[in-house]
Amino acid sequence: MVSRISEEFGITRDLLALSFARLADAFGNGPLIIAIPLYSASFENSIGVSSELLTGVVLASYGFASSVFQPFFGRASDKLGKRKPFLVYGLIAMALASFSFTFYPLVVAN
């Protein structure tokens, strides 16, 4: 199937792998855009800031961290000539970070 797609659309295997990695990242982060405002509304009175401000800070911090670190990891990947380890470790880090959010209520409660 991959070779048929490659021949039909002129897409290389590397581009297809990168596209699927980006798709997995989007599926992982997409639902958060919907859930974060709903979740932050429950913390409005407990930490003393509005839910709108909290949502903005969380979403902006993701964008800021992404803009700061992507050039460094991109350059490192180009220097080593290997993108696959960076993609795999990046997806694993995203999964671990997403999983770590499940412990947030335990930390806030203490």
PyMOL commands that set and color helices and strands:
alter all, ss='L'
color gray80, all
select helices_A, chain A and resi 2-9+13-41+44-47+51-80+84-109
alter helices_A, ss='H'
color red, helices_A
deselect
rebuild
show_as cartoon
